[in-house]
Amino acid sequence: MQQTTNGPPPLPTGRFAPTAESLQAEIYASAPVVELDGGDLVVLTTDPDRAAQAVTAYAQAYDLPLDGRALARLRSRWVTFERQPEGDWLLDDAQPTDAMATRVHYLLG
């Protein structure tokens, strides 16, 4: 006997390797950018110059104030991404030796 379920299949949970699509990121200066709750920005790139260009382009697109002091706060961080059962994802600090760690650039909002 075959069972059927109503609704979409459940989303996979747990740690994952991020992509622009999985983060629902917008692309600026060839780098995916995500604005977190609270205004922090995560740029999915290891290149600090590309991250600064992406943040600048993002700020211009959304008419946000940005000056040299803001860009000076842009920091490289090792993080992991973990999808929650309700479909949201969390970002946690990680060690570079963690197999699921991803290097991003992060700007506090």
CYANA upper distance limits for C-alpha pairs under 8 A (distance plus 0.5 A):
 11 LEU  CA     85 PRO  CA      7.52
 11 LEU  CA     86 GLU  CA      8.48
 11 LEU  CA     87 GLY  CA      6.89
 12 PRO  CA     83 ARG  CA      7.80
 12 PRO  CA     85 PRO  CA      8.07
 13 THR  CA     82 GLU  CA      7.62
 13 THR  CA     83 ARG  CA      5.34
 13 THR  CA     84 GLN  CA      5.96
 13 THR  CA     85 PRO  CA      6.24
 13 THR  CA     87 GLY  CA      8.23
 14 GLY  CA     82 GLU  CA      5.50
 14 GLY  CA     83 ARG  CA      5.62
 14 GLY  CA     84 GLN  CA      7.18
 15 ARG  CA     80 THR  CA      7.49
 15 ARG  CA     81 PHE  CA      6.03
 15 ARG  CA     82 GLU  CA      4.49
 15 ARG  CA     83 ARG  CA      6.69
 15 ARG  CA    100 MET  CA      7.80
 16 PHE  CA     80 THR  CA      8.19
 16 PHE  CA     81 PHE  CA      6.31
 16 PHE  CA     82 GLU  CA      6.48
 16 PHE  CA     83 ARG  CA      7.72
 16 PHE  CA    100 MET  CA      7.66
 17 ALA  CA     80 THR  CA      8.48
 17 ALA  CA     81 PHE  CA      7.49
 17 ALA  CA    100 MET  CA      7.22
 17 ALA  CA    102 THR  CA      8.03
 18 PRO  CA     22 SER  CA      6.50
 18 PRO  CA     23 LEU  CA      7.00
 18 PRO  CA     81 PHE  CA      7.34
 18 PRO  CA    102 THR  CA      8.48
 19 THR  CA     23 LEU  CA      6.67
 20 ALA  CA     24 GLN  CA      6.32
 20 ALA  CA     25 ALA  CA      5.42
 20 ALA  CA     26 GLU  CA      7.70
 20 ALA  CA     27 ILE  CA      8.19
 20 ALA  CA     32 PRO  CA      5.97
 20 ALA  CA     33 VAL  CA      8.50
 20 ALA  CA     44 LEU  CA      8.35
 21 GLU  CA     25 ALA  CA      6.92
 23 LEU  CA     34 VAL  CA      7.77
 24 GLN  CA     34 VAL  CA      8.09
 25 ALA  CA     32 PRO  CA      5.83
 25 ALA  CA     33 VAL  CA      5.85
 25 ALA  CA     34 VAL  CA      5.59
 26 GLU  CA     32 PRO  CA      5.96
 26 GLU  CA     33 VAL  CA      5.94
 26 GLU  CA     34 VAL  CA      7.23
 27 ILE  CA     31 ALA  CA      5.76
 27 ILE  CA     32 PRO  CA      4.88
 27 ILE  CA     33 VAL  CA      6.52
 27 ILE  CA     54 ALA  CA      8.36
 28 TYR  CA     32 PRO  CA      6.87
 28 TYR  CA     33 VAL  CA      7.27
 28 TYR  CA     53 GLN  CA      8.26
 28 TYR  CA     54 ALA  CA      5.27
 28 TYR  CA     55 VAL  CA      8.06
 28 TYR  CA     57 ALA  CA      6.42
 28 TYR  CA     58 TYR  CA      6.72
 29 ALA  CA     50 ARG  CA      7.29
 29 ALA  CA     53 GLN  CA      6.45
 29 ALA  CA     54 ALA  CA      5.30
 29 ALA  CA     57 ALA  CA      7.24
 30 SER  CA     50 ARG  CA      8.22
 30 SER  CA     54 ALA  CA      7.81
 31 ALA  CA     43 VAL  CA      7.09
 31 ALA  CA     44 LEU  CA      6.67
 31 ALA  CA     45 THR  CA      6.79
 31 ALA  CA     50 ARG  CA      7.55
 31 ALA  CA     51 ALA  CA      7.57
 31 ALA  CA     54 ALA  CA      6.63
 32 PRO  CA     43 VAL  CA      6.28
 32 PRO  CA     44 LEU  CA      5.85
 32 PRO  CA     45 THR  CA      8.12
 32 PRO  CA     54 ALA  CA      8.44
 33 VAL  CA     41 LEU  CA      7.28
 33 VAL  CA     42 VAL  CA      6.21
 33 VAL  CA     43 VAL  CA      5.09
 33 VAL  CA     44 LEU  CA      6.97
 33 VAL  CA     54 ALA  CA      7.69
 33 VAL  CA     55 VAL  CA      8.14
 33 VAL  CA     58 TYR  CA      8.23
 34 VAL  CA     41 LEU  CA      6.20
 34 VAL  CA     42 VAL  CA      5.73
 34 VAL  CA     43 VAL  CA      7.09
 35 GLU  CA     39 GLY  CA      6.33
 35 GLU  CA     40 ASP  CA      6.23
 35 GLU  CA     41 LEU  CA      5.07
 35 GLU  CA     42 VAL  CA      6.96
 36 LEU  CA     40 ASP  CA      5.73
 36 LEU  CA     41 LEU  CA      6.63
 36 LEU  CA     42 VAL  CA      8.02
 38 GLY  CA    109 GLY  CA      7.07
 39 GLY  CA    108 LEU  CA      7.63
 39 GLY  CA    109 GLY  CA      4.87
 40 ASP  CA    106 TYR  CA      7.78
 40 ASP  CA    107 LEU  CA      6.13
 40 ASP  CA    108 LEU  CA      5.00
 40 ASP  CA    109 GLY  CA      4.61
 41 LEU  CA     55 VAL  CA      8.36
 41 LEU  CA    106 TYR  CA      6.24
 41 LEU  CA    107 LEU  CA      5.57
 41 LEU  CA    108 LEU  CA      7.03
 41 LEU  CA    109 GLY  CA      7.26
 42 VAL  CA    104 VAL  CA      7.21
 42 VAL  CA    105 HIS  CA      6.39
 42 VAL  CA    106 TYR  CA      5.24
 42 VAL  CA    107 LEU  CA      7.10
 43 VAL  CA     51 ALA  CA      6.51
 43 VAL  CA     54 ALA  CA      7.91
 43 VAL  CA     55 VAL  CA      8.17
 43 VAL  CA    104 VAL  CA      6.26
 43 VAL  CA    105 HIS  CA      5.57
 43 VAL  CA    106 TYR  CA      6.81
 44 LEU  CA     51 ALA  CA      8.38
 44 LEU  CA    103 ARG  CA      8.02
 44 LEU  CA    104 VAL  CA      5.48
 44 LEU  CA    105 HIS  CA      7.15
 45 THR  CA     50 ARG  CA      7.73
 45 THR  CA     51 ALA  CA      6.87
 45 THR  CA    103 ARG  CA      7.51
 45 THR  CA    104 VAL  CA      5.86
 45 THR  CA    105 HIS  CA      7.06
 46 THR  CA     51 ALA  CA      8.24
 46 THR  CA     76 SER  CA      7.98
 46 THR  CA    103 ARG  CA      6.30
 46 THR  CA    104 VAL  CA      6.27
 46 THR  CA    105 HIS  CA      7.44
 47 ASP  CA     51 ALA  CA      6.66
 48 PRO  CA     52 ALA  CA      6.70
 48 PRO  CA     76 SER  CA      8.03
 48 PRO  CA    105 HIS  CA      7.69
 49 ASP  CA     53 GLN  CA      6.75
 50 ARG  CA     54 ALA  CA      6.54
 51 ALA  CA     55 VAL  CA      6.66
 51 ALA  CA    105 HIS  CA      6.87
 52 ALA  CA     56 THR  CA      6.60
 52 ALA  CA     71 LEU  CA      7.03
 52 ALA  CA     74 LEU  CA      7.93
 53 GLN  CA     57 ALA  CA      6.62
 54 ALA  CA     58 TYR  CA      6.52
 55 VAL  CA     59 ALA  CA      6.56
 55 VAL  CA     71 LEU  CA      8.46
 56 THR  CA     60 GLN  CA      6.72
 56 THR  CA     66 LEU  CA      7.73
 57 ALA  CA     61 ALA  CA      6.60
 58 TYR  CA     62 TYR  CA      6.80
 59 ALA  CA     63 ASP  CA      6.20
 59 ALA  CA     64 LEU  CA      5.19
 59 ALA  CA     65 PRO  CA      7.25
 59 ALA  CA     66 LEU  CA      7.06
 60 GLN  CA     64 LEU  CA      6.79
 66 LEU  CA     70 ALA  CA      6.50
 66 LEU  CA     71 LEU  CA      7.98
 67 ASP  CA     71 LEU  CA      7.11
 68 GLY  CA     72 ALA  CA      6.60
 69 ARG  CA     73 ARG  CA      7.15
 70 ALA  CA     74 LEU  CA      7.59
 70 ALA  CA    107 LEU  CA      8.33
 71 LEU  CA    107 LEU  CA      8.31
 73 ARG  CA    107 LEU  CA      6.63
 73 ARG  CA    108 LEU  CA      7.77
 74 LEU  CA    105 HIS  CA      6.91
 74 LEU  CA    106 TYR  CA      6.10
 74 LEU  CA    107 LEU  CA      5.16
 74 LEU  CA    108 LEU  CA      8.11
 75 ARG  CA    105 HIS  CA      5.84
 75 ARG  CA    106 TYR  CA      5.76
 75 ARG  CA    107 LEU  CA      6.98
 76 SER  CA    103 ARG  CA      7.27
 76 SER  CA    104 VAL  CA      6.24
 76 SER  CA    105 HIS  CA      4.88
 76 SER  CA    106 TYR  CA      6.74
 77 ARG  CA     93 ASP  CA      7.83
 77 ARG  CA    103 ARG  CA      6.11
 77 ARG  CA    104 VAL  CA      5.99
 77 ARG  CA    105 HIS  CA      6.48
 77 ARG  CA    106 TYR  CA      7.23
 78 TRP  CA     93 ASP  CA      6.50
 78 TRP  CA     94 ALA  CA      5.76
 78 TRP  CA     95 GLN  CA      6.67
 78 TRP  CA     96 PRO  CA      6.47
 78 TRP  CA    101 ALA  CA      6.43
 78 TRP  CA    102 THR  CA      6.00
 78 TRP  CA    103 ARG  CA      4.96
 78 TRP  CA    104 VAL  CA      6.86
 79 VAL  CA     91 LEU  CA      6.91
 79 VAL  CA     92 ASP  CA      5.81
 79 VAL  CA     93 ASP  CA      4.84
 79 VAL  CA     94 ALA  CA      5.13
 79 VAL  CA     95 GLN  CA      7.97
 79 VAL  CA    101 ALA  CA      5.80
 79 VAL  CA    102 THR  CA      5.89
 79 VAL  CA    103 ARG  CA      6.86
 79 VAL  CA    104 VAL  CA      7.72
 80 THR  CA     91 LEU  CA      6.26
 80 THR  CA     92 ASP  CA      5.81
 80 THR  CA     93 ASP  CA      6.92
 80 THR  CA     94 ALA  CA      6.56
 80 THR  CA    100 MET  CA      6.61
 80 THR  CA    101 ALA  CA      5.46
 80 THR  CA    102 THR  CA      6.59
 81 PHE  CA     89 TRP  CA      7.04
 81 PHE  CA     90 LEU  CA      6.15
 81 PHE  CA     91 LEU  CA      5.35
 81 PHE  CA     92 ASP  CA      7.11
 82 GLU  CA     89 TRP  CA      5.78
 82 GLU  CA     90 LEU  CA      5.67
 82 GLU  CA     91 LEU  CA      7.15
 83 ARG  CA     87 GLY  CA      6.66
 83 ARG  CA     88 ASP  CA      6.33
 83 ARG  CA     89 TRP  CA      4.64
 83 ARG  CA     90 LEU  CA      6.90
 84 GLN  CA     88 ASP  CA      5.88
 84 GLN  CA     89 TRP  CA      6.06
 84 GLN  CA     90 LEU  CA      7.84
 94 ALA  CA     98 ASP  CA      7.16
 94 ALA  CA    101 ALA  CA      6.51
 95 GLN  CA    101 ALA  CA      7.30
 96 PRO  CA    101 ALA  CA      6.45
 96 PRO  CA    102 THR  CA      8.20
 96 PRO  CA    103 ARG  CA      8.36
 97 THR  CA    101 ALA  CA      7.78
